[in-house]
């Protein structure tokens, strides 16, 4: 369970990096964005499949939805770990 939490934290880190890079081009964050590109693209693709809206979500919208979902999952996992 601990490693799942670490994985969720890593995914959230790369999602946040992509949000910052989309907002403003920060040169020293670009290598981090490139490192997490495969993970972030996979997550945003899943968001598009699960959250079908009348108008397609923007890239930022997908990232924000994914961050919210991961944050909720992280809270649930933390609660399970503390209860055990």
C-alpha positions in Angstrom: 0.0 0.0 0.0 2.9 2.3 0.8 4.3 2.0 -2.7 0.9 2.7 -4.2 0.9 6.0 -2.2 4.4 6.8 -3.5 3.2 6.1 -7.1 0.2 8.4 -6.6 2.5 11.1 -5.3 4.9 10.7 -8.3 1.9 11.0 -10.7 0.7 14.1 -9.0 4.2 15.6 -9.2 4.4 15.2 -12.9 0.8 16.4 -13.4 1.6 19.6 -11.5 4.8 20.0 -13.5 2.8 19.8 -16.7 0.3 22.4 -15.4 3.1 24.8 -14.6 4.8 24.3 -18.0 1.5 24.9 -19.8 0.9 28.1 -17.8 4.4 29.5 -18.2 7.5 28.0 -19.9 10.0 27.5 -17.0 13.2 26.2 -18.7 14.4 24.1 -15.7 11.0 22.3 -15.5 11.0 21.2 -19.1 13.3 18.1 -18.4 10.9 17.0 -15.7 8.0 17.4 -18.0 9.8 15.3 -20.7 10.6 12.6 -18.1 6.9 12.3 -17.1 5.4 12.8 -20.6 4.4 9.2 -21.0 2.7 9.0 -17.6 0.9 12.3 -18.0 -0.3 11.5 -21.5 -1.7 8.2 -20.3 -3.5 9.8 -17.4 -5.0 12.6 -19.5 -6.2 10.0 -22.1 -8.0 8.1 -19.3 -9.6 11.3 -18.1 -11.0 11.9 -21.5 -12.4 8.4 -21.6 -14.1 8.6 -18.2 -15.3 12.2 -18.2 -17.2 12.6 -21.4 -18.6 16.1 -21.6 -20.6 17.9 -24.2 -17.4 19.9 -25.2 -14.0 18.2 -24.9 -11.9 19.1 -21.9 -8.9 21.3 -22.5 -5.5 20.0 -21.6 -5.5 22.0 -18.4 -9.0 20.8 -17.6 -7.9 17.2 -17.9 -4.9 17.8 -15.7 -7.0 19.5 -13.0 -9.5 16.7 -13.0 -6.7 14.1 -12.8 -5.1 16.0 -9.9 -8.4 16.1 -8.0 -9.0 12.4 -8.6 -5.4 11.5 -7.4 -5.8 13.8 -4.4 -9.0 12.0 -3.3 -7.4 8.6 -3.9 -4.4 9.7 -1.8 -6.7 10.7 1.1 -8.6 7.4 0.9 -5.3 5.4 0.8 -3.9 7.4 3.8 -7.1 6.7 5.7 -6.9 3.0 5.0 -3.2 2.9 6.0 -3.8 4.6 9.3 -6.8 2.4 10.1 -4.7 -0.8 9.5 
